[in-house]
Amino acid sequence: MKAIDFHVHLPTPEWLDNSMRGYVEAAETYFRSKVARRSLDELASDYEELDMLAVLLAWDAETATGRPRVPNELVAQACKDHPKAFVGFGSVDPLKGEGAVAELDHIAELGLKGVKLHPSLQAFAPDDERYWPLYERCEELGLVLLFHTGTSGIGAGQPGGQGIRLDYARPIRLDAAAASFPDLKIIAAHFGYPWHLELLAMALHKTNIYIDISGWAPRYIPAEVMRDMKGRLQDQFLFGSDYPFIDPKRCLNELSGLDLPDEVLQKVLLGNGKRLLGLS
């Protein structure tokens, strides 16, 4: 296995044309690429050809968006059908309260490895202590918690950003949860830009915070992020693409050309992710 891609959305109509209805066009403009629809079988074939493992992400932002969820069961079945290509993260809608907490047990029973949350799209403040039961149960179940952080291609360039608030995704909002639940493994996706210095400081302070580099063509990653990925935070960085908005092959090729020491590159591409997911 060459790499683990920690940030893979479903390129299927279930997500793109239902859950993301009305959002995809703005994201395509932001990422300067047209999103192609693919079946899960085709996606599995793509990742097997790349010799990469994809972390598939379920989706539930029903309360805030009024759009249907991508069921956890769908992702779990894809992982069962293609175990060499996929591992899965479920999703819950934090605004569903006790129902969201209860769903975490089902996610664990399905064999999924973690939970994806998107504070901006789900319209919740992750430092609000009403969500502490959610984090506590993830910690108890050993589920990794992946948060979208930073700006968003969804809503970008639109009046009012399509109503999406970026402040919910500011990295510092994760600091209280990381401090309160030290055994909870937290991944901050997209390195929190434009608050990436904030996130780097948090990861230096708290070893249960990990950073994924998805959502960016690697050649555009800010110098401060590259410095700490090469140096003192090399054990806390994870590879990711943000497929289908960015091609994982492009990300892999560009990252390999950024003069990272081989030892560091192997940690970011594979070693750190295998340790985090408990893979042999």
C-alpha positions in Angstrom: 0.0 0.0 0.0 1.4 3.3 -1.1 -0.7 5.7 0.9 -3.9 6.3 2.9 -6.2 9.1 1.5 -7.9 10.4 4.6 -10.5 12.5 2.8 -12.6 10.9 0.1 -16.2 11.9 -0.5 -18.5 9.7 -2.5 -18.5 10.8 -6.1 -22.0 9.3 -6.5 -25.4 10.9 -7.1 -26.3 10.1 -3.5 -23.9 12.8 -2.3 -23.2 15.1 -5.3 -26.8 15.4 -6.6 -28.8 14.9 -3.4 -26.8 15.8 -0.3 -24.8 18.5 -2.1 -27.6 19.8 -4.4 -27.0 23.5 -5.1 -23.5 23.4 -3.6 -21.5 21.5 -6.2 -21.3 24.3 -8.8 -19.7 26.8 -6.4 -17.2 24.1 -5.3 -16.3 23.3 -8.9 -15.5 26.9 -9.5 -13.4 27.2 -6.3 -11.4 24.1 -7.1 -11.2 24.9 -10.9 -12.2 21.4 -11.8 -15.4 19.6 -13.0 -16.6 16.9 -10.7 -17.1 13.5 -12.4 -19.7 11.1 -11.2 -18.4 7.6 -10.4 -19.9 4.5 -9.0 -18.4 3.0 -5.9 -17.1 0.0 -7.9 -15.3 2.4 -10.2 -13.9 4.4 -7.3 -12.6 1.2 -5.7 -10.9 0.2 -9.0 -9.3 3.7 -9.2 -7.8 3.4 -5.7 -6.7 -0.2 -6.1 -4.9 0.9 -9.3 -3.2 3.7 -7.3 -2.3 1.2 -4.5 -4.0 3.5 -2.1 -6.6 3.1 0.7 -9.4 5.6 0.6 -11.2 6.7 3.8 -14.8 7.1 2.6 -16.9 9.7 4.4 -20.6 9.5 5.1 -22.5 12.7 5.4 -25.4 14.0 7.6 -26.2 17.7 7.6 -30.0 17.2 7.3 -31.0 19.7 10.0 -29.1 22.7 8.7 -29.4 22.1 4.9 -32.6 20.2 4.5 -30.8 17.8 2.2 -30.7 14.0 2.6 -27.8 12.2 4.4 -25.4 9.7 2.9 -26.2 6.8 5.2 -23.5 5.2 7.4 -24.8 1.8 6.1 -23.9 2.8 2.5 -20.3 3.5 3.4 -20.0 0.4 5.6 -21.3 -1.8 2.7 -18.8 -0.2 0.3 -16.0 -1.1 2.8 -17.3 -4.7 3.0 -17.5 -5.0 -0.8 -14.0 -3.5 -1.4 -11.9 -4.1 1.7 -8.6 -3.6 -0.2 -9.7 -0.1 -1.4 -11.9 1.4 1.4 -12.1 2.0 5.1 -15.0 4.2 6.3 -15.9 7.0 8.6 -19.6 7.5 9.5 -21.3 10.8 10.1 -23.9 12.2 12.6 -25.8 15.4 12.7 -24.8 17.0 16.0 -28.1 19.1 16.0 -30.0 15.8 16.4 -28.9 15.7 20.0 -29.3 12.4 21.8 -30.1 10.7 18.5 -26.7 11.6 17.2 -25.0 10.2 20.2 -27.0 7.0 20.0 -26.0 6.6 16.3 -22.3 6.4 17.3 -22.8 2.9 18.7 -24.3 1.9 15.4 -21.3 3.4 13.5 -19.0 1.3 15.7 -21.1 -1.8 15.2 -20.8 -1.3 11.4 -17.1 -1.5 11.6 -16.5 2.1 10.7 -13.3 3.7 12.0 -14.4 7.2 12.8 -16.9 10.1 12.4 -16.8 13.0 10.0 -18.2 16.4 11.1 -18.5 19.6 9.1 -19.3 22.5 11.6 -19.9 25.0 8.8 -22.3 22.9 6.8 -23.9 21.4 9.9 -24.2 24.8 11.5 -22.9 24.0 15.0 -20.1 25.4 17.2 -17.8 22.5 18.1 -16.7 24.2 21.4 -20.3 24.3 22.7 -20.4 21.9 25.7 -23.8 20.6 24.6 -21.8 18.4 22.2 -19.6 17.0 24.9 -21.6 13.8 25.1 -20.9 13.2 21.4 -17.2 13.6 21.9 -17.2 11.5 25.1 -18.9 8.6 23.4 -16.5 8.8 20.4 -13.6 8.6 22.9 -15.2 5.6 24.7 -15.8 3.8 21.4 -12.4 4.5 20.0 -13.8 6.4 17.0 -11.5 9.0 15.4 -13.2 12.3 15.0 -12.5 14.2 11.7 -13.5 17.9 11.5 -13.6 20.1 8.5 -11.6 23.2 9.5 -10.9 26.5 7.8 -12.5 28.0 4.7 -14.8 26.1 2.4 -15.0 25.6 -1.3 -18.7 24.9 -0.7 -20.4 28.3 -0.9 -17.3 30.0 -2.0 -17.8 33.0 -4.3 -21.5 33.2 -3.6 -23.6 35.9 -1.9 -23.4 35.3 1.8 -21.4 32.1 1.0 -24.7 30.4 0.6 -25.4 31.0 4.3 -22.4 29.0 5.4 -20.4 30.4 8.4 -16.7 29.9 8.4 -16.2 30.8 12.1 -17.7 27.5 13.1 -14.7 25.8 11.4 -12.0 27.9 13.0 -9.5 25.4 14.5 -9.3 27.0 18.0 -12.9 25.8 18.5 -11.5 22.3 18.7 -9.1 23.1 21.4 -11.5 22.7 24.3 -12.7 19.3 23.1 -9.1 18.1 22.6 -8.2 19.3 26.2 -11.3 17.7 27.7 -11.0 14.4 26.0 -7.3 13.6 25.8 -7.9 10.0 24.5 -10.1 11.3 21.6 -8.1 11.4 18.4 -9.1 14.5 16.4 -8.2 15.2 12.8 -8.4 18.8 11.6 -8.9 18.6 7.9 -7.4 21.1 5.3 -5.0 22.4 8.0 -7.4 25.1 9.0 -6.5 27.8 6.5 -6.4 30.8 6.9 -6.0 29.9 10.6 -3.3 27.4 10.0 -0.8 28.9 12.5 -3.5 28.5 15.1 -3.9 24.9 14.3 -0.1 24.2 14.2 0.2 25.7 17.7 -2.7 23.5 18.9 -1.1 20.3 17.5 2.2 21.3 19.1 0.4 21.6 22.4 -1.8 18.5 22.1 -0.7 15.2 20.7 -4.2 14.0 20.1 -4.7 16.5 17.3 -3.8 15.4 13.8 -3.7 17.5 10.6 -4.8 16.4 7.1 -3.5 18.2 4.1 -6.6 17.6 1.9 -8.4 20.2 -0.1 -5.1 21.7 -1.4 -2.8 21.0 -4.3 0.3 20.3 -2.3 2.4 22.8 -4.2 0.2 25.6 -2.7 0.5 24.4 0.9 1.7 27.4 3.0 5.4 27.4 4.0 4.6 27.4 7.7 2.6 24.2 7.3 5.4 22.6 5.2 8.0 23.5 7.8 6.2 21.8 10.6 5.2 18.8 8.5 8.9 18.3 7.7 9.9 18.9 11.3 8.4 18.9 14.7 4.9 17.8 13.7 5.9 15.1 11.2 4.1 12.4 13.4 0.8 14.2 13.3 0.3 14.9 9.6 -1.9 12.8 7.3 -2.3 12.6 3.6 -5.6 13.4 2.0 -7.0 14.6 -1.3 -10.7 15.8 -0.9 -11.7 13.7 -3.8 -13.7 14.2 -6.1 -12.8 17.9 -6.0 -9.1 17.1 -6.2 -7.4 14.2 -8.0 -5.5 12.0 -5.5 -3.0 11.1 -8.2 -2.2 14.8 -8.6 -1.8 15.2 -4.9 0.5 12.2 -4.6 2.7 13.4 -7.5 3.0 17.0 -6.2 3.7 15.9 -2.7 6.4 13.6 -3.8 8.1 16.6 -5.6 8.2 18.9 -2.6 11.6 17.8 -1.3 10.3 16.1 1.8 12.7 13.6 3.3 11.8 10.1 2.5 11.2 9.2 6.1 8.8 12.1 6.6 7.0 11.4 3.3 6.4 7.8 4.4 5.0 9.0 7.7 2.6 11.4 6.1 1.5 9.1 3.3 1.1 5.9 5.3 2.8 5.4 8.7 0.9 8.0 10.7 -2.4 6.9 9.2 -1.9 3.2 9.8 -1.1 4.0 13.4 -4.1 6.2 13.8 -6.5 3.6 12.3 -4.9 0.7 14.0 -4.0 -1.1 10.8 -1.1 -3.6 10.6 
